[in-house]
């Protein structure tokens, strides 16, 4: 079966089934973070543990992200 045929069949699936396929493929190809990324995650986590007041509440982050996404426009081609 070709990639085009697979994609055509994928499009016919209910959204929840598409999501399951997506997660399976993403997990299959999702590489572990590079060592430098892990080091940066660790550094940021330690910094936040030392200074928790510097963190931003999730509710604020979510609201700001939603606002940023709403304001986006498609770039001109």
Buried (B, 14 or more C-beta within 10 A) or exposed (E): EEEEEEEEEEEEEEEEEEEEEEEEEEEEEEEEEEEEEEEEEEEEEEEEEEEEEEEEEEEEEEEEEEEEEEEEEEEEE
